Amino acid sequence: MKICQVEGTLVATARISGLQNRRLLVVKERGSSGKQVAVDPVGCKPGDWVIAVGSSAARDAAGSKDYPSDLTIVGIIDYWDDAAAKAGA
Amino acid sequence: MQIHRVVRDLVTSKRNFWLASKSLRVVEDAGGNLEVALDPIGTKPGDYVVTIGISAARIAAGNPKITTDLTIGGIIDHWDENRWRN
């Protein structure tokens, strides 16, 4: 699982039917500069540190095996001090 | 899922049977790397899109037998270059 920080919601009106009306969030993986998009079945706010699963587990985590997601948020981390984590604490 | 920008259409007349007659697009990521994605929606060059990778790409294509590892899942309503690059 990856540790990511939520940046904001992503609005995509024209989408494939398989994605349904699920919320999509722009997230930044810890330690990488690139942005990714994750399906959010939990309900996160911008700034939240979350854990997200990738690969085929992302499909199950989004609710069904037929859901086309490759990154799904599975939980919000209660407390994450990024500076302390970097220092190895 | 990733955020890509559609660069142009891609025509391949001679292709793998399981790619069927799906349309393809050349897409670029924030770093300028080019990739080819399957397009079930109908996107134009310049559109910012959400692309779905790995095994979910095959489901997103509408049929798990279709041989793709990158499928366009939706067109982003509002997005700008600055937010994309940084």
Backbone of each chain as nested JSON, in Angstrom:
{
  "chains": [
    {"id": "A", "residues": [
      {"number": 1, "name": "MET", "atoms": {"N": [0.836, -1.198, 0.0], "CA": [0.0, 0.0, 0.0], "C": [0.867, 1.243, 0.0]}},
      {"number": 2, "name": "LYS", "atoms": {"N": [0.33, 2.292, -0.557], "CA": [1.082, 3.54, -0.691], "C": [0.531, 4.584, 0.271]}},
      {"number": 3, "name": "ILE", "atoms": {"N": [1.437, 5.418, 0.758], "CA": [1.022, 6.544, 1.596], "C": [0.928, 7.764, 0.699]}},
      {"number": 4, "name": "CYS", "atoms": {"N": [-0.239, 8.372, 0.642], "CA": [-0.47, 9.514, -0.25], "C": [-1.12, 10.654, 0.512]}},
      {"number": 5, "name": "GLN", "atoms": {"N": [-0.942, 11.861, -0.013], "CA": [-1.646, 13.02, 0.538], "C": [-2.656, 13.513, -0.493]}},
      {"number": 6, "name": "VAL", "atoms": {"N": [-3.868, 13.784, -0.024], "CA": [-4.947, 14.211, -0.924], "C": [-4.744, 15.678, -1.284]}},
      {"number": 7, "name": "GLU", "atoms": {"N": [-4.835, 15.968, -2.577], "CA": [-4.662, 17.346, -3.044], "C": [-6.007, 18.005, -3.336]}},
      {"number": 8, "name": "GLY", "atoms": {"N": [-6.926, 17.275, -3.914], "CA": [-8.233, 17.863, -4.216], "C": [-9.082, 16.911, -5.029]}},
      {"number": 9, "name": "THR", "atoms": {"N": [-10.329, 17.322, -5.266], "CA": [-11.213, 16.472, -6.057], "C": [-10.977, 16.72, -7.537]}},
      {"number": 10, "name": "LEU", "atoms": {"N": [-11.368, 15.754, -8.34], "CA": [-11.206, 15.838, -9.787], "C": [-12.579, 15.641, -10.416]}},
      {"number": 11, "name": "VAL", "atoms": {"N": [-12.993, 16.604, -11.224], "CA": [-14.298, 16.511, -11.873], "C": [-14.104, 16.039, -13.303]}},
      {"number": 12, "name": "ALA", "atoms": {"N": [-14.722, 14.917, -13.639], "CA": [-14.681, 14.391, -15.011], "C": [-16.095, 13.956, -15.361]}},
      {"number": 13, "name": "THR", "atoms": {"N": [-16.813, 14.811, -16.073], "CA": [-18.214, 14.516, -16.385], "C": [-18.322, 13.438, -17.457]}},
      {"number": 14, "name": "ALA", "atoms": {"N": [-17.545, 13.599, -18.536], "CA": [-17.553, 12.583, -19.597], "C": [-16.647, 11.457, -19.163]}},
      {"number": 15, "name": "ARG", "atoms": {"N": [-17.242, 10.334, -18.75], "CA": [-16.433, 9.209, -18.274], "C": [-17.046, 7.904, -18.739]}},
      {"number": 16, "name": "ILE", "atoms": {"N": [-16.271, 6.847, -18.719], "CA": [-16.799, 5.544, -19.122], "C": [-17.821, 5.093, -18.074]}},
      {"number": 17, "name": "SER", "atoms": {"N": [-18.818, 4.328, -18.512], "CA": [-19.912, 3.968, -17.608], "C": [-19.426, 3.135, -16.427]}},
      {"number": 18, "name": "GLY", "atoms": {"N": [-18.363, 2.367, -16.621], "CA": [-17.842, 1.516, -15.557], "C": [-17.382, 2.29, -14.331]}},
      {"number": 19, "name": "LEU", "atoms": {"N": [-16.958, 3.531, -14.522], "CA": [-16.476, 4.34, -13.388], "C": [-17.62, 4.821, -12.512]}},
      {"number": 20, "name": "GLN", "atoms": {"N": [-18.854, 4.701, -13.0], "CA": [-20.054, 5.133, -12.261], "C": [-19.896, 6.572, -11.776]}},
      {"number": 21, "name": "ASN", "atoms": {"N": [-20.547, 6.906, -10.637], "CA": [-20.444, 8.294, -10.157], "C": [-19.529, 8.408, -8.948]}},
      {"number": 22, "name": "ARG", "atoms": {"N": [-18.512, 7.543, -8.909], "CA": [-17.582, 7.568, -7.77], "C": [-16.732, 8.828, -7.776]}},
      {"number": 23, "name": "ARG", "atoms": {"N": [-16.344, 9.231, -6.554], "CA": [-15.498, 10.401, -6.386], "C": [-14.059, 10.065, -6.762]}},
      {"number": 24, "name": "LEU", "atoms": {"N": [-13.449, 10.943, -7.547], "CA": [-12.04, 10.783, -7.896], "C": [-11.242, 11.896, -7.216]}},
      {"number": 25, "name": "LEU", "atoms": {"N": [-10.09, 11.546, -6.672], "CA": [-9.245, 12.528, -6.002], "C": [-7.865, 12.558, -6.633]}},
      {"number": 26, "name": "VAL", "atoms": {"N": [-7.295, 13.762, -6.694], "CA": [-5.899, 13.895, -7.09], "C": [-5.068, 13.685, -5.831]}},
      {"number": 27, "name": "VAL", "atoms": {"N": [-4.134, 12.745, -5.87], "CA": [-3.285, 12.475, -4.704], "C": [-1.821, 12.541, -5.12]}},
      {"number": 28, "name": "LYS", "atoms": {"N": [-0.995, 12.823, -4.13], "CA": [0.447, 12.873, -4.341], "C": [1.055, 11.783, -3.48]}},
      {"number": 29, "name": "GLU", "atoms": {"N": [1.793, 10.879, -4.103], "CA": [2.414, 9.819, -3.313], "C": [3.577, 10.392, -2.533]}},
      {"number": 30, "name": "ARG", "atoms": {"N": [3.745, 9.9, -1.301], "CA": [4.814, 10.396, -0.447], "C": [6.17, 10.074, -1.086]}},
      {"number": 31, "name": "GLY", "atoms": {"N": [7.015, 11.084, -1.197], "CA": [8.345, 10.876, -1.735], "C": [8.431, 10.953, -3.245]}},
      {"number": 32, "name": "SER", "atoms": {"N": [7.311, 11.193, -3.938], "CA": [7.38, 11.363, -5.38], "C": [6.671, 12.65, -5.761]}},
      {"number": 33, "name": "SER", "atoms": {"N": [7.107, 13.236, -6.865], "CA": [6.566, 14.55, -7.229], "C": [5.314, 14.437, -8.093]}},
      {"number": 34, "name": "GLY", "atoms": {"N": [5.144, 13.295, -8.758], "CA": [4.033, 13.166, -9.698], "C": [2.68, 13.026, -9.024]}},
      {"number": 35, "name": "LYS", "atoms": {"N": [1.652, 13.479, -9.737], "CA": [0.289, 13.356, -9.222], "C": [-0.352, 12.087, -9.773]}},
      {"number": 36, "name": "GLN", "atoms": {"N": [-1.235, 11.511, -8.979], "CA": [-2.005, 10.363, -9.439], "C": [-3.471, 10.589, -9.106]}},
      {"number": 37, "name": "VAL", "atoms": {"N": [-4.323, 9.791, -9.691], "CA": [-5.759, 9.916, -9.437], "C": [-6.224, 8.62, -8.771]}},
      {"number": 38, "name": "ALA", "atoms": {"N": [-6.961, 8.749, -7.669], "CA": [-7.439, 7.579, -6.94], "C": [-8.955, 7.646, -6.769]}},
      {"number": 39, "name": "VAL", "atoms": {"N": [-9.578, 6.477, -6.717], "CA": [-10.996, 6.377, -6.403], "C": [-11.144, 6.472, -4.888]}},
      {"number": 40, "name": "ASP", "atoms": {"N": [-12.151, 7.231, -4.425], "CA": [-12.304, 7.471, -2.996], "C": [-13.64, 6.932, -2.482]}},
      {"number": 41, "name": "PRO", "atoms": {"N": [-13.681, 5.697, -1.981], "CA": [-14.922, 5.194, -1.393], "C": [-15.063, 5.58, 0.078]}},
      {"number": 42, "name": "VAL", "atoms": {"N": [-14.024, 6.222, 0.649], "CA": [-13.996, 6.507, 2.087], "C": [-14.599, 7.876, 2.39]}},
      {"number": 43, "name": "GLY", "atoms": {"N": [-14.162, 8.896, 1.653], "CA": [-14.608, 10.267, 1.919], "C": [-13.49, 11.056, 2.57]}},
      {"number": 44, "name": "CYS", "atoms": {"N": [-12.549, 11.567, 1.784], "CA": [-11.383, 12.276, 2.317], "C": [-11.488, 13.759, 2.017]}},
      {"number": 45, "name": "LYS", "atoms": {"N": [-10.744, 14.547, 2.813], "CA": [-10.649, 15.986, 2.584], "C": [-9.272, 16.283, 1.986]}},
      {"number": 46, "name": "PRO", "atoms": {"N": [-9.145, 17.429, 1.289], "CA": [-7.81, 17.829, 0.839], "C": [-6.882, 17.982, 2.037]}},
      {"number": 47, "name": "GLY", "atoms": {"N": [-5.648, 17.485, 1.908], "CA": [-4.679, 17.563, 2.991], "C": [-4.57, 16.29, 3.81]}},
      {"number": 48, "name": "ASP", "atoms": {"N": [-5.584, 15.43, 3.745], "CA": [-5.55, 14.169, 4.495], "C": [-4.421, 13.264, 3.989]}},
      {"number": 49, "name": "TRP", "atoms": {"N": [-3.758, 12.594, 4.914], "CA": [-2.824, 11.523, 4.541], "C": [-3.631, 10.226, 4.515]}},
      {"number": 50, "name": "VAL", "atoms": {"N": [-3.498, 9.488, 3.433], "CA": [-4.319, 8.286, 3.27], "C": [-3.449, 7.105, 2.842]}},
      {"number": 51, "name": "ILE", "atoms": {"N": [-3.996, 5.893, 2.981], "CA": [-3.336, 4.73, 2.4], "C": [-4.157, 4.295, 1.192]}},
      {"number": 52, "name": "ALA", "atoms": {"N": [-3.458, 3.928, 0.124], "CA": [-4.122, 3.557, -1.125], "C": [-3.527, 2.25, -1.639]}},
      {"number": 53, "name": "VAL", "atoms": {"N": [-4.394, 1.387, -2.172], "CA": [-3.917, 0.13, -2.743], "C": [-3.896, 0.234, -4.265]}},
      {"number": 54, "name": "GLY", "atoms": {"N": [-2.928, -0.46, -4.844], "CA": [-2.803, -0.469, -6.309], "C": [-3.105, -1.842, -6.872]}},
      {"number": 55, "name": "SER", "atoms": {"N": [-2.747, -2.034, -8.121], "CA": [-2.923, -3.271, -8.904], "C": [-4.348, -3.836, -8.788]}},
      {"number": 56, "name": "SER", "atoms": {"N": [-4.492, -5.158, -8.818], "CA": [-5.853, -5.702, -8.891], "C": [-6.603, -5.581, -7.568]}},
      {"number": 57, "name": "ALA", "atoms": {"N": [-5.866, -5.358, -6.472], "CA": [-6.532, -5.132, -5.183], "C": [-7.352, -3.847, -5.213]}},
      {"number": 58, "name": "ALA", "atoms": {"N": [-6.948, -2.906, -6.077], "CA": [-7.684, -1.637, -6.189], "C": [-9.09, -1.874, -6.714]}},
      {"number": 59, "name": "ARG", "atoms": {"N": [-9.242, -2.88, -7.545], "CA": [-10.566, -3.177, -8.099], "C": [-11.493, -3.697, -7.003]}},
      {"number": 60, "name": "ASP", "atoms": {"N": [-11.003, -4.646, -6.23], "CA": [-11.794, -5.183, -5.115], "C": [-12.117, -4.108, -4.099]}},
      {"number": 61, "name": "ALA", "atoms": {"N": [-11.111, -3.273, -3.793], "CA": [-11.283, -2.242, -2.766], "C": [-12.338, -1.214, -3.173]}},
      {"number": 62, "name": "ALA", "atoms": {"N": [-12.537, -1.034, -4.476], "CA": [-13.531, -0.068, -4.947], "C": [-14.941, -0.633, -4.884]}},
      {"number": 63, "name": "GLY", "atoms": {"N": [-15.08, -1.885, -4.491], "CA": [-16.415, -2.429, -4.275], "C": [-16.752, -3.665, -5.07]}},
      {"number": 64, "name": "SER", "atoms": {"N": [-16.192, -3.807, -6.276], "CA": [-16.465, -5.023, -7.04], "C": [-15.276, -5.35, -7.929]}},
      {"number": 65, "name": "LYS", "atoms": {"N": [-15.205, -6.595, -8.357], "CA": [-14.094, -7.043, -9.193], "C": [-14.115, -6.403, -10.576]}},
      {"number": 66, "name": "ASP", "atoms": {"N": [-15.294, -5.9, -10.965], "CA": [-15.433, -5.339, -12.312], "C": [-15.264, -3.827, -12.343]}},
      {"number": 67, "name": "TYR", "atoms": {"N": [-14.865, -3.237, -11.218], "CA": [-14.703, -1.788, -11.211], "C": [-13.313, -1.424, -11.747]}},
      {"number": 68, "name": "PRO", "atoms": {"N": [-13.243, -0.564, -12.781], "CA": [-11.937, -0.306, -13.409], "C": [-11.097, 0.736, -12.669]}},
      {"number": 69, "name": "SER", "atoms": {"N": [-10.532, 0.367, -11.538], "CA": [-9.653, 1.277, -10.799], "C": [-8.285, 0.627, -10.628]}},
      {"number": 70, "name": "ASP", "atoms": {"N": [-7.217, 1.429, -10.761], "CA": [-5.876, 0.904, -10.476], "C": [-5.269, 1.573, -9.244]}},
      {"number": 71, "name": "LEU", "atoms": {"N": [-6.052, 2.427, -8.571], "CA": [-5.601, 3.03, -7.315], "C": [-6.834, 3.423, -6.506]}},
      {"number": 72, "name": "THR", "atoms": {"N": [-7.003, 2.793, -5.334], "CA": [-8.186, 3.042, -4.513], "C": [-7.755, 3.355, -3.085]}},
      {"number": 73, "name": "ILE", "atoms": {"N": [-8.361, 4.398, -2.525], "CA": [-8.07, 4.77, -1.139], "C": [-8.794, 3.802, -0.212]}},
      {"number": 74, "name": "VAL", "atoms": {"N": [-8.074, 3.269, 0.766], "CA": [-8.687, 2.306, 1.677], "C": [-8.758, 2.807, 3.113]}},
      {"number": 75, "name": "GLY", "atoms": {"N": [-8.069, 3.897, 3.418], "CA": [-8.154, 4.399, 4.785], "C": [-7.493, 5.747, 4.958]}},
      {"number": 76, "name": "ILE", "atoms": {"N": [-7.989, 6.495, 5.94], "CA": [-7.391, 7.788, 6.279], "C": [-6.504, 7.572, 7.502]}},
      {"number": 77, "name": "ILE", "atoms": {"N": [-5.261, 8.029, 7.414], "CA": [-4.336, 7.869, 8.543], "C": [-4.693, 8.913, 9.606]}},
      {"number": 78, "name": "ASP", "atoms": {"N": [-4.898, 8.449, 10.842], "CA": [-5.321, 9.35, 11.92], "C": [-4.289, 10.436, 12.178]}},
      {"number": 79, "name": "TYR", "atoms": {"N": [-3.015, 10.029, 12.269], "CA": [-1.979, 11.005, 12.569], "C": [-0.73, 10.659, 11.774]}},
      {"number": 80, "name": "TRP", "atoms": {"N": [-0.266, 11.583, 10.986], "CA": [0.948, 11.354, 10.214], "C": [1.797, 12.61, 10.261]}},
      {"number": 81, "name": "ASP", "atoms": {"N": [2.976, 12.504, 10.839], "CA": [3.913, 13.614, 10.88], "C": [4.976, 13.33, 9.83]}},
      {"number": 82, "name": "ASP", "atoms": {"N": [4.865, 14.004, 8.674], "CA": [5.745, 13.667, 7.552], "C": [7.201, 13.992, 7.844]}},
      {"number": 83, "name": "ALA", "atoms": {"N": [7.451, 15.095, 8.564], "CA": [8.826, 15.479, 8.874], "C": [9.485, 14.427, 9.766]}},
      {"number": 84, "name": "ALA", "atoms": {"N": [8.721, 13.926, 10.752], "CA": [9.251, 12.915, 11.663], "C": [9.489, 11.593, 10.927]}},
      {"number": 85, "name": "ALA", "atoms": {"N": [8.594, 11.269, 9.993], "CA": [8.731, 10.029, 9.242], "C": [9.988, 10.064, 8.381]}},
      {"number": 86, "name": "LYS", "atoms": {"N": [10.298, 11.248, 7.847], "CA": [11.496, 11.406, 7.019], "C": [12.759, 11.23, 7.841]}},
      {"number": 87, "name": "ALA", "atoms": {"N": [12.699, 11.711, 9.086], "CA": [13.863, 11.62, 9.966], "C": [14.062, 10.202, 10.498]}},
      {"number": 88, "name": "GLY", "atoms": {"N": [13.123, 9.313, 10.209], "CA": [13.253, 7.918, 10.615], "C": [12.63, 7.62, 11.955]}},
      {"number": 89, "name": "ALA", "atoms": {"N": [11.827, 8.528, 12.467], "CA": [11.197, 8.322, 13.777], "C": [9.998, 7.388, 13.652]}}
    ]},
    {"id": "B", "residues": [
      {"number": 1, "name": "MET", "atoms": {"N": [-4.563, 5.629, -11.196], "CA": [-4.911, 6.349, -12.411], "C": [-4.031, 7.568, -12.554]}},
      {"number": 2, "name": "GLN", "atoms": {"N": [-3.817, 7.987, -13.784], "CA": [-2.922, 9.105, -14.034], "C": [-3.609, 10.181, -14.863]}},
      {"number": 3, "name": "ILE", "atoms": {"N": [-3.004, 11.346, -14.875], "CA": [-3.534, 12.446, -15.681], "C": [-2.651, 12.59, -16.915]}},
      {"number": 4, "name": "HIS", "atoms": {"N": [-3.27, 12.496, -18.076], "CA": [-2.549, 12.625, -19.336], "C": [-3.221, 13.682, -20.199]}},
      {"number": 5, "name": "ARG", "atoms": {"N": [-2.486, 14.171, -21.195], "CA": [-3.068, 15.053, -22.204], "C": [-3.027, 14.338, -23.552]}},
      {"number": 6, "name": "VAL", "atoms": {"N": [-4.131, 14.417, -24.271], "CA": [-4.204, 13.759, -25.584], "C": [-3.384, 14.576, -26.58]}},
      {"number": 7, "name": "VAL", "atoms": {"N": [-2.483, 13.886, -27.298], "CA": [-1.638, 14.563, -28.29], "C": [-2.257, 14.434, -29.673]}},
      {"number": 8, "name": "ARG", "atoms": {"N": [-2.542, 13.216, -30.083], "CA": [-3.147, 13.016, -31.403], "C": [-3.734, 11.618, -31.516]}},
      {"number": 9, "name": "ASP", "atoms": {"N": [-4.379, 11.401, -32.65], "CA": [-4.971, 10.123, -33.005], "C": [-3.861, 9.177, -33.462]}},
      {"number": 10, "name": "LEU", "atoms": {"N": [-4.076, 7.878, -33.352], "CA": [-3.084, 6.919, -33.834], "C": [-3.794, 5.865, -34.67]}},
      {"number": 11, "name": "VAL", "atoms": {"N": [-3.331, 5.678, -35.897], "CA": [-3.958, 4.71, -36.801], "C": [-3.03, 3.517, -36.99]}},
      {"number": 12, "name": "THR", "atoms": {"N": [-3.535, 2.329, -36.674], "CA": [-2.79, 1.095, -36.949], "C": [-3.751, 0.14, -37.638]}},
      {"number": 13, "name": "SER", "atoms": {"N": [-3.591, -0.014, -38.938], "CA": [-4.532, -0.847, -39.706], "C": [-4.288, -2.32, -39.452]}},
      {"number": 14, "name": "LYS", "atoms": {"N": [-3.011, -2.674, -39.363], "CA": [-2.676, -4.063, -39.115], "C": [-2.461, -4.209, -37.621]}},
      {"number": 15, "name": "ARG", "atoms": {"N": [-3.323, -4.944, -36.939], "CA": [-3.222, -5.004, -35.484], "C": [-3.649, -6.358, -34.933]}},
      {"number": 16, "name": "ASN", "atoms": {"N": [-3.311, -6.577, -33.684], "CA": [-3.658, -7.782, -32.953], "C": [-5.181, -7.955, -32.938]}},
      {"number": 17, "name": "PHE", "atoms": {"N": [-5.641, -9.191, -33.088], "CA": [-7.081, -9.473, -33.143], "C": [-7.812, -8.932, -31.921]}},
      {"number": 18, "name": "TRP", "atoms": {"N": [-7.224, -9.075, -30.741], "CA": [-7.91, -8.676, -29.513], "C": [-7.853, -7.179, -29.229]}},
      {"number": 19, "name": "LEU", "atoms": {"N": [-7.225, -6.439, -30.115], "CA": [-7.305, -4.989, -30.018], "C": [-8.559, -4.52, -30.752]}},
      {"number": 20, "name": "ALA", "atoms": {"N": [-9.189, -5.435, -31.491], "CA": [-10.438, -5.185, -32.209], "C": [-10.345, -3.878, -33.006]}},
      {"number": 21, "name": "SER", "atoms": {"N": [-11.428, -3.133, -33.091], "CA": [-11.408, -1.884, -33.876], "C": [-11.482, -0.68, -32.954]}},
      {"number": 22, "name": "LYS", "atoms": {"N": [-10.911, -0.808, -31.756], "CA": [-10.94, 0.286, -30.781], "C": [-10.034, 1.424, -31.252]}},
      {"number": 23, "name": "SER", "atoms": {"N": [-10.436, 2.658, -30.968], "CA": [-9.582, 3.775, -31.39], "C": [-8.483, 4.008, -30.361]}},
      {"number": 24, "name": "LEU", "atoms": {"N": [-7.359, 4.471, -30.871], "CA": [-6.171, 4.676, -30.044], "C": [-5.78, 6.15, -30.079]}},
      {"number": 25, "name": "ARG", "atoms": {"N": [-5.179, 6.62, -28.984], "CA": [-4.697, 7.993, -28.912], "C": [-3.267, 7.976, -28.379]}},
      {"number": 26, "name": "VAL", "atoms": {"N": [-2.458, 8.903, -28.892], "CA": [-1.151, 9.148, -28.29], "C": [-1.393, 10.152, -27.161]}},
      {"number": 27, "name": "VAL", "atoms": {"N": [-0.943, 9.809, -25.943], "CA": [-1.114, 10.709, -24.804], "C": [0.245, 11.016, -24.198]}},
      {"number": 28, "name": "GLU", "atoms": {"N": [0.36, 12.186, -23.552], "CA": [1.614, 12.527, -22.878], "C": [1.352, 12.78, -21.404]}},
      {"number": 29, "name": "ASP", "atoms": {"N": [2.357, 12.471, -20.568], "CA": [2.217, 12.756, -19.145], "C": [2.877, 14.096, -18.829]}},
      {"number": 30, "name": "ALA", "atoms": {"N": [2.892, 14.469, -17.55], "CA": [3.403, 15.79, -17.154], "C": [4.88, 15.957, -17.52]}},
      {"number": 31, "name": "GLY", "atoms": {"N": [5.606, 14.839, -17.635], "CA": [7.016, 14.915, -17.984], "C": [7.285, 14.909, -19.473]}},
      {"number": 32, "name": "GLY", "atoms": {"N": [6.227, 14.813, -20.285], "CA": [6.38, 14.806, -21.739], "C": [6.587, 13.434, -22.343]}},
      {"number": 33, "name": "ASN", "atoms": {"N": [6.51, 12.375, -21.523], "CA": [6.667, 11.022, -22.056], "C": [5.408, 10.608, -22.799]}},
      {"number": 34, "name": "LEU", "atoms": {"N": [5.599, 10.016, -23.982], "CA": [4.456, 9.626, -24.8], "C": [4.072, 8.176, -24.542]}},
      {"number": 35, "name": "GLU", "atoms": {"N": [2.768, 7.934, -24.53], "CA": [2.256, 6.574, -24.432], "C": [1.031, 6.457, -25.318]}},
      {"number": 36, "name": "VAL", "atoms": {"N": [0.614, 5.243, -25.575], "CA": [-0.582, 5.026, -26.382], "C": [-1.677, 4.477, -25.47]}},
      {"number": 37, "name": "ALA", "atoms": {"N": [-2.855, 5.073, -25.552], "CA": [-3.985, 4.633, -24.726], "C": [-5.179, 4.322, -25.611]}},
      {"number": 38, "name": "LEU", "atoms": {"N": [-5.972, 3.37, -25.16], "CA": [-7.211, 3.037, -25.846], "C": [-8.286, 4.05, -25.435]}},
      {"number": 39, "name": "ASP", "atoms": {"N": [-9.091, 4.474, -26.385], "CA": [-10.04, 5.56, -26.123], "C": [-11.482, 5.11, -26.358]}},
      {"number": 40, "name": "PRO", "atoms": {"N": [-12.204, 4.723, -25.31], "CA": [-13.6, 4.308, -25.504], "C": [-14.58, 5.488, -25.49]}},
      {"number": 41, "name": "ILE", "atoms": {"N": [-14.103, 6.717, -25.217], "CA": [-15.01, 7.849, -25.042], "C": [-15.114, 8.692, -26.313]}},
      {"number": 42, "name": "GLY", "atoms": {"N": [-13.97, 9.015, -26.92], "CA": [-13.946, 9.956, -28.036], "C": [-13.375, 11.277, -27.552]}},
      {"number": 43, "name": "THR", "atoms": {"N": [-12.043, 11.354, -27.474], "CA": [-11.385, 12.56, -26.976], "C": [-10.764, 13.317, -28.148]}},
      {"number": 44, "name": "LYS", "atoms": {"N": [-10.523, 14.618, -27.913], "CA": [-9.882, 15.456, -28.926], "C": [-8.451, 15.74, -28.47]}},
      {"number": 45, "name": "PRO", "atoms": {"N": [-7.548, 16.071, -29.416], "CA": [-6.217, 16.509, -29.005], "C": [-6.332, 17.734, -28.099]}},
      {"number": 46, "name": "GLY", "atoms": {"N": [-5.533, 17.754, -27.017], "CA": [-5.577, 18.862, -26.067], "C": [-6.412, 18.572, -24.833]}},
      {"number": 47, "name": "ASP", "atoms": {"N": [-7.285, 17.563, -24.891], "CA": [-8.097, 17.207, -23.729], "C": [-7.208, 16.626, -22.621]}},
      {"number": 48, "name": "TYR", "atoms": {"N": [-7.487, 17.029, -21.381], "CA": [-6.844, 16.371, -20.238], "C": [-7.724, 15.2, -19.831]}},
      {"number": 49, "name": "VAL", "atoms": {"N": [-7.121, 14.03, -19.675], "CA": [-7.909, 12.827, -19.405], "C": [-7.344, 12.06, -18.215]}},
      {"number": 50, "name": "VAL", "atoms": {"N": [-8.205, 11.229, -17.621], "CA": [-7.773, 10.293, -16.586], "C": [-7.543, 8.962, -17.282]}},
      {"number": 51, "name": "THR", "atoms": {"N": [-6.36, 8.384, -17.108], "CA": [-6.092, 7.092, -17.741], "C": [-5.963, 6.007, -16.676]}},
      {"number": 52, "name": "ILE", "atoms": {"N": [-6.473, 4.846, -17.006], "CA": [-6.488, 3.708, -16.091], "C": [-5.46, 2.692, -16.588]}},
      {"number": 53, "name": "GLY", "atoms": {"N": [-4.615, 2.223, -15.678], "CA": [-3.539, 1.315, -16.069], "C": [-3.785, -0.117, -15.651]}},
      {"number": 54, "name": "ILE", "atoms": {"N": [-2.772, -0.926, -15.829], "CA": [-2.683, -2.354, -15.501], "C": [-3.956, -3.138, -15.811]}},
      {"number": 55, "name": "SER", "atoms": {"N": [-4.334, -4.076, -14.954], "CA": [-5.434, -4.983, -15.317], "C": [-6.777, -4.269, -15.37]}},
      {"number": 56, "name": "ALA", "atoms": {"N": [-6.909, -3.157, -14.63], "CA": [-8.163, -2.397, -14.669], "C": [-8.394, -1.781, -16.05]}},
      {"number": 57, "name": "ALA", "atoms": {"N": [-7.305, -1.581, -16.813], "CA": [-7.432, -1.016, -18.162], "C": [-8.247, -1.931, -19.059]}},
      {"number": 58, "name": "ARG", "atoms": {"N": [-8.107, -3.222, -18.857], "CA": [-8.841, -4.176, -19.687], "C": [-10.328, -4.145, -19.355]}},
      {"number": 59, "name": "ILE", "atoms": {"N": [-10.65, -3.979, -18.087], "CA": [-12.059, -3.88, -17.683], "C": [-12.642, -2.563, -18.187]}},
      {"number": 60, "name": "ALA", "atoms": {"N": [-11.854, -1.494, -18.081], "CA": [-12.317, -0.176, -18.524], "C": [-12.592, -0.161, -20.026]}},
      {"number": 61, "name": "ALA", "atoms": {"N": [-11.898, -1.024, -20.77], "CA": [-12.086, -1.082, -22.22], "C": [-13.427, -1.71, -22.577]}},
      {"number": 62, "name": "GLY", "atoms": {"N": [-14.113, -2.295, -21.612], "CA": [-15.442, -2.847, -21.861], "C": [-15.46, -4.343, -22.009]}},
      {"number": 63, "name": "ASN", "atoms": {"N": [-14.304, -4.956, -22.183], "CA": [-14.221, -6.399, -22.37], "C": [-12.861, -6.833, -21.845]}},
      {"number": 64, "name": "PRO", "atoms": {"N": [-12.82, -7.692, -20.829], "CA": [-11.534, -8.053, -20.227], "C": [-10.584, -8.777, -21.186]}},
      {"number": 65, "name": "LYS", "atoms": {"N": [-11.084, -9.193, -22.349], "CA": [-10.203, -9.878, -23.3], "C": [-9.415, -8.912, -24.176]}},
      {"number": 66, "name": "ILE", "atoms": {"N": [-9.814, -7.643, -24.179], "CA": [-9.112, -6.656, -25.004], "C": [-7.716, -6.432, -24.433]}},
      {"number": 67, "name": "THR", "atoms": {"N": [-6.71, -6.488, -25.317], "CA": [-5.321, -6.429, -24.858], "C": [-4.848, -4.98, -24.793]}},
      {"number": 68, "name": "THR", "atoms": {"N": [-5.045, -4.358, -23.639], "CA": [-4.557, -2.992, -23.416], "C": [-4.034, -2.887, -21.988]}},
      {"number": 69, "name": "ASP", "atoms": {"N": [-3.057, -2.005, -21.784], "CA": [-2.609, -1.736, -20.411], "C": [-2.788, -0.257, -20.063]}},
      {"number": 70, "name": "LEU", "atoms": {"N": [-3.476, 0.494, -20.944], "CA": [-3.773, 1.898, -20.637], "C": [-5.055, 2.285, -21.373]}},
      {"number": 71, "name": "THR", "atoms": {"N": [-6.076, 2.669, -20.61], "CA": [-7.367, 3.028, -21.193], "C": [-7.803, 4.373, -20.623]}},
      {"number": 72, "name": "ILE", "atoms": {"N": [-8.353, 5.222, -21.495], "CA": [-8.863, 6.514, -21.042], "C": [-10.186, 6.278, -20.312]}},
      {"number": 73, "name": "GLY", "atoms": {"N": [-10.283, 6.807, -19.082], "CA": [-11.483, 6.586, -18.266], "C": [-12.431, 7.768, -18.247]}},
      {"number": 74, "name": "GLY", "atoms": {"N": [-11.915, 8.981, -18.481], "CA": [-12.788, 10.154, -18.449], "C": [-12.044, 11.4, -18.875]}},
      {"number": 75, "name": "ILE", "atoms": {"N": [-12.816, 12.406, -19.296], "CA": [-12.243, 13.698, -19.672], "C": [-12.396, 14.629, -18.476]}},
      {"number": 76, "name": "ILE", "atoms": {"N": [-11.299, 15.261, -18.068], "CA": [-11.324, 16.146, -16.902], "C": [-11.966, 17.478, -17.307]}},
      {"number": 77, "name": "ASP", "atoms": {"N": [-12.941, 17.937, -16.515], "CA": [-13.679, 19.164, -16.859], "C": [-12.786, 20.401, -16.8]}},
      {"number": 78, "name": "HIS", "atoms": {"N": [-12.099, 20.583, -15.673], "CA": [-11.265, 21.775, -15.518], "C": [-9.87, 21.365, -15.065]}},
      {"number": 79, "name": "TRP", "atoms": {"N": [-8.875, 21.731, -15.826], "CA": [-7.499, 21.411, -15.462], "C": [-6.601, 22.396, -16.177]}},
      {"number": 80, "name": "ASP", "atoms": {"N": [-5.504, 22.78, -15.583], "CA": [-4.604, 23.684, -16.286], "C": [-3.178, 23.164, -16.212]}},
      {"number": 81, "name": "GLU", "atoms": {"N": [-2.386, 23.705, -17.124], "CA": [-1.027, 23.192, -17.305], "C": [-0.171, 23.344, -16.053]}},
      {"number": 82, "name": "ASN", "atoms": {"N": [-0.307, 24.496, -15.358], "CA": [0.514, 24.737, -14.164], "C": [0.274, 23.686, -13.098]}},
      {"number": 83, "name": "ARG", "atoms": {"N": [-1.021, 23.365, -12.887], "CA": [-1.388, 22.394, -11.866], "C": [-0.875, 21.01, -12.26]}},
      {"number": 84, "name": "TRP", "atoms": {"N": [-0.77, 20.783, -13.551], "CA": [-0.353, 19.489, -14.069], "C": [1.149, 19.285, -13.93]}},
      {"number": 85, "name": "ARG", "atoms": {"N": [1.909, 20.341, -14.272], "CA": [3.378, 20.227, -14.29], "C": [3.968, 20.251, -12.887]}},
      {"number": 86, "name": "ASN", "atoms": {"N": [3.33, 20.981, -11.937], "CA": [3.928, 21.1, -10.596], "C": [3.227, 20.205, -9.589]}}
    ]}
  ]
}
